[in-house]
Amino acid sequence: MGDIRYSGNLHYEINNLGFVSVVRNENFVFPYKNGKPTFTFVFVQRGQMDYYFPQTKQTVHLEKEDVLFIPKKLPYRATYLKDNTKAQILTFDLNGQSVSETWQKPIFLNEPETALIFNSITAQNRINSFFLAAKIYELLYQAESKLTTIPTKYKKLLPALKELQQSYYKNEKIAYYAKLSNMSEPNFRRLFKEYTGKSPIEYRNLIRILNVKRLMASGEFKITEAAYLVGFNNMAFFYETYNKYKTEE
């Protein structure tokens, strides 16, 4: 077996790190008429928010575990839509070379992997600049590799995707998710596999395994407890699924 090697340089150096966790009530509005002087990742831990960008007249709606990348110096207005909405905010700057067009517009992310990056930030490690920089690099990778918005062809899948991402512990049948998307079950299965590369059940199992990893990393749960909490009731099936997805991050 031959060697496989890679040598490369990071395109960006991260500095001016900042982290803040805020809780606001319904109708709280925070405008940045000139934008922030740094780049921002916003993670909605609970509740709902709207971000309005006047330059493009674009509104991005965020719900629980959604993430939004906001370029620096881009004007926007944030509106909290529910009482007790909690958001985590990472701010940072990129140096090292001119910033590409990738980082000149908002990027919406709602993949389970992205939410897990924020969920790994705790009171203990959020004051560690090396740790935060690593998380930002992960988020930038996710943002660069994902589409900013779901293509029109797949938008009808959004209700099912949201339900799978937020209620992954429920053992609903595929017909339930198809109904949420107002589709027949065969068409839903086909379109879902086309968009995600996985069946709805495979997609849900991946989210469950990622959350098992998160619970285990906290040090507060045994593997059997974590498996049960995310929806696995059969440990033999859990271990089979875990081995299938354990290398996916």
C-alpha positions as CSV (number, residue, x, y, z in Angstrom):
1,M,0.0,0.0,0.0
2,G,1.5,3.3,-1.0
3,D,1.8,6.5,1.0
4,I,-0.9,9.1,0.8
5,R,0.4,12.5,1.5
6,Y,-0.9,16.1,1.4
7,S,1.0,19.3,1.9
8,G,-0.8,22.7,1.9
9,N,-1.2,26.0,3.6
10,L,-4.1,27.6,5.5
11,H,-5.7,30.3,3.4
12,Y,-6.7,32.3,6.5
13,E,-5.3,33.2,9.9
14,I,-8.0,33.7,12.5
15,N,-7.6,36.4,15.2
16,N,-9.7,38.9,17.3
17,L,-11.8,36.0,18.6
18,G,-14.9,36.8,20.6
19,F,-17.7,34.7,22.1
20,V,-21.0,35.8,23.7
21,S,-24.2,34.1,24.7
22,V,-27.3,36.2,24.9
23,V,-30.9,35.8,25.9
24,R,-33.6,38.2,24.5
25,N,-37.4,38.4,24.5
26,E,-39.8,38.7,21.7
27,N,-39.6,41.8,19.5
28,F,-36.2,42.8,20.7
29,V,-34.4,44.4,17.7
30,F,-30.7,45.0,17.4
31,P,-29.6,47.0,14.3
32,Y,-26.1,47.2,12.9
33,K,-26.4,50.0,10.4
34,N,-22.8,49.7,9.4
35,G,-22.3,46.0,10.1
36,K,-19.9,44.6,12.6
37,P,-16.1,45.2,12.3
38,T,-15.6,41.4,12.4
39,F,-17.1,38.3,10.8
40,T,-19.8,36.5,12.8
41,F,-21.3,33.1,13.2
42,V,-24.7,33.2,15.0
43,F,-26.2,30.0,16.5
44,V,-29.8,29.9,17.8
45,Q,-29.7,27.6,20.8
46,R,-33.5,28.0,21.4
47,G,-36.2,30.3,20.0
48,Q,-36.4,32.0,16.7
49,M,-34.8,35.0,15.0
50,D,-34.9,37.0,11.8
51,Y,-31.9,38.7,10.2
52,Y,-32.7,41.4,7.6
53,F,-30.0,42.7,5.2
54,P,-31.1,46.0,3.7
55,Q,-28.5,46.0,0.9
56,T,-30.1,43.0,-0.7
57,K,-33.6,43.2,1.0
58,Q,-33.0,39.6,2.1
59,T,-34.5,38.1,5.3
60,V,-33.0,35.0,6.8
61,H,-35.2,33.1,9.3
62,L,-33.4,31.1,12.0
63,E,-34.9,28.5,14.3
64,K,-33.4,26.2,16.9
65,E,-29.9,24.9,16.0
66,D,-29.7,27.0,12.8
67,V,-26.5,28.9,12.1
68,L,-25.8,32.0,10.1
69,F,-22.5,33.4,8.8
70,I,-22.5,37.2,8.5
71,P,-19.7,39.1,6.7
72,K,-18.0,41.9,8.4
73,K,-19.2,45.5,7.7
74,L,-22.5,44.2,6.2
75,P,-25.5,46.1,7.6
76,Y,-28.2,44.1,9.1
77,R,-31.1,44.1,11.7
78,A,-31.6,41.2,14.1
79,T,-35.1,40.6,15.5
80,Y,-35.9,38.1,18.2
81,L,-39.2,36.4,17.5
82,K,-39.9,34.5,20.8
83,D,-39.4,35.1,24.5
84,N,-36.3,33.6,26.0
85,T,-34.6,33.2,22.7
86,K,-31.0,32.2,23.3
87,A,-28.2,32.8,20.7
88,Q,-24.5,32.1,20.8
89,I,-22.3,34.4,18.8
90,L,-18.7,33.9,17.6
91,T,-16.9,36.9,16.2
92,F,-13.5,36.8,14.5
93,D,-11.3,38.3,11.8
94,L,-9.6,36.7,8.9
95,N,-6.1,37.7,7.9
96,G,-3.4,36.3,5.7
97,Q,-4.7,37.0,2.2
98,S,-7.5,39.0,0.6
99,V,-10.9,37.7,1.6
100,S,-12.6,35.8,-1.3
101,E,-16.1,36.4,-2.5
102,T,-17.2,33.4,-0.4
103,W,-17.1,35.6,2.7
104,Q,-18.9,38.6,1.2
105,K,-22.5,37.4,1.7
106,P,-24.6,35.7,4.4
107,I,-24.5,31.9,4.5
108,F,-27.3,29.9,6.1
109,L,-26.4,26.5,7.6
110,N,-28.8,24.0,9.2
111,E,-26.9,20.7,9.0
112,P,-26.7,18.7,12.2
113,E,-22.9,18.6,11.9
114,T,-22.8,22.4,12.1
115,A,-25.0,22.6,15.2
116,L,-22.8,20.1,16.9
117,I,-19.8,22.4,16.5
118,F,-21.6,25.0,18.6
119,N,-22.9,22.5,21.0
120,S,-19.4,21.4,21.8
121,I,-18.6,24.9,23.2
122,T,-18.9,24.9,27.0
123,A,-18.3,27.3,29.8
124,Q,-14.9,25.7,30.3
125,N,-13.5,25.7,26.8
126,R,-15.0,28.9,25.4
127,I,-12.3,30.9,27.1
128,N,-9.6,28.9,25.3
129,S,-8.6,30.8,22.1
130,F,-7.1,27.7,20.5
131,F,-10.3,25.8,21.0
132,L,-12.5,28.6,19.6
133,A,-10.2,29.1,16.6
134,A,-10.5,25.3,15.8
135,K,-14.3,25.6,16.0
136,I,-14.3,28.6,13.6
137,Y,-12.1,26.7,11.1
138,E,-14.7,23.9,11.3
139,L,-17.5,26.3,10.7
140,L,-15.7,28.0,7.8
141,Y,-15.2,24.6,6.2
142,Q,-18.9,23.8,6.6
143,A,-19.9,27.2,5.2
144,E,-17.6,26.9,2.2
145,S,-18.7,23.4,1.4
146,K,-22.5,23.9,1.7
147,L,-24.9,25.8,-0.5
148,T,-26.1,29.0,1.0
149,T,-29.7,28.1,0.3
150,I,-31.5,24.9,-0.5
151,P,-32.2,24.7,-4.3
152,T,-35.8,25.4,-5.3
153,K,-36.2,21.8,-6.4
154,Y,-35.7,20.6,-2.8
155,K,-37.4,23.3,-0.8
156,K,-40.5,21.1,-0.3
157,L,-38.2,18.9,1.9
158,L,-37.6,21.6,4.4
159,P,-40.4,20.7,6.9
160,A,-39.2,17.1,7.0
161,L,-35.5,18.1,7.3
162,K,-36.4,20.5,10.2
163,E,-38.3,17.8,11.9
164,L,-35.6,15.2,11.5
165,Q,-32.9,17.6,12.8
166,Q,-34.9,18.8,15.8
167,S,-36.8,15.7,16.8
168,Y,-34.4,13.0,15.7
169,Y,-35.2,11.0,18.9
170,K,-38.8,10.3,17.7
171,N,-39.4,7.0,15.9
172,E,-41.7,8.3,13.2
173,K,-42.4,6.4,10.0
174,I,-41.4,7.8,6.6
175,A,-45.0,8.4,5.8
176,Y,-45.1,11.0,8.6
177,Y,-42.2,13.0,7.1
178,A,-43.7,12.7,3.6
179,K,-46.9,14.2,4.9
180,L,-45.0,17.1,6.4
181,S,-43.6,17.8,3.0
182,N,-47.0,17.3,1.3
183,M,-45.6,14.6,-0.9
184,S,-46.4,11.0,-1.6
185,E,-44.1,8.6,0.2
186,P,-42.4,7.2,-3.0
187,N,-41.7,10.7,-4.3
188,F,-40.5,11.9,-0.9
189,R,-38.1,8.9,-0.6
190,R,-36.7,9.6,-4.1
191,L,-36.2,13.3,-3.7
192,F,-34.8,13.0,-0.1
193,K,-32.2,10.5,-1.3
194,E,-31.4,12.7,-4.3
195,Y,-30.8,15.7,-2.0
196,T,-29.0,14.2,1.0
197,G,-27.5,11.0,-0.4
198,K,-29.2,9.0,2.3
199,S,-32.7,7.6,3.0
200,P,-34.7,9.5,5.7
201,I,-34.0,6.8,8.2
202,E,-30.3,6.8,7.4
203,Y,-30.2,10.5,7.7
204,R,-32.0,10.3,11.1
205,N,-29.6,7.6,12.3
206,L,-26.6,9.8,11.4
207,I,-28.0,12.7,13.4
208,R,-28.6,10.3,16.3
209,I,-25.0,9.0,16.2
210,L,-23.6,12.6,16.1
211,N,-25.6,13.4,19.2
212,V,-24.5,10.3,20.9
213,K,-20.9,11.5,20.4
214,R,-21.9,14.9,21.8
215,L,-23.4,13.4,24.9
216,M,-20.5,11.1,25.4
217,A,-18.0,14.0,25.0
218,S,-19.8,15.8,27.9
219,G,-18.6,13.0,30.2
220,E,-22.1,12.8,31.9
221,F,-23.6,9.9,30.1
222,K,-22.7,6.2,29.6
223,I,-23.0,5.0,26.0
224,T,-26.2,3.0,26.7
225,E,-27.8,6.1,28.3
226,A,-26.7,8.3,25.3
227,A,-28.1,5.8,22.9
228,Y,-31.5,5.7,24.6
229,L,-31.7,9.5,24.9
230,V,-31.3,9.9,21.1
231,G,-33.9,7.3,20.2
232,F,-32.2,3.9,20.0
233,N,-34.2,1.3,21.9
234,N,-32.2,-1.7,20.6
235,M,-28.6,-1.8,21.6
236,A,-27.6,-4.4,19.0
237,F,-29.0,-2.1,16.3
238,F,-27.3,0.9,17.9
239,Y,-23.8,-0.7,17.8
240,E,-24.4,-1.7,14.2
241,T,-25.4,1.9,13.3
242,Y,-22.6,3.4,15.4
243,N,-20.0,1.3,13.6
244,K,-21.5,2.3,10.2
245,Y,-21.3,6.1,10.9
246,K,-18.6,6.4,13.5
247,T,-16.1,8.0,11.1
248,E,-18.6,10.6,9.8
249,E,-18.3,14.1,11.4
